[in-house]
Amino acid sequence: MSNDVRSKRIQIIVEKAKSDATFKAKLLADAKSALKDSLHIAIPNNADITVLEETPTHLYLVLPIDLDDIELSEQDEKHVTAGVNPIQIGSADNAF
């Protein structure tokens, strides 16, 4: 997935959290359920997602994944060879 697509999906999540207090509360408490139920974004059971809310005195800096540090399984190597991104979460239609 391109960075542009991921950025747009993150923007949608952030905007929904700003406009829907119930979604925001659920997102902070149980992100997988909130994303699946409200936006139909499925996060696999073997993947974790953490949602943090910045405050005026506590900011977060997220470093992107370094693909050179990832060891791929034989199945993932076959996917890469076939042109499939093994890091992609969810299906092609609703991947994060």
Secondary structure by P-SEA (a helix, b strand, c coil): ccaaaaaaaaaaaaaaaaacaaaaaaaaccaaaaaaacccccccccbbbbbbbbcccbbbbbbccccccccccaaaaaaaaacccccccccccccc
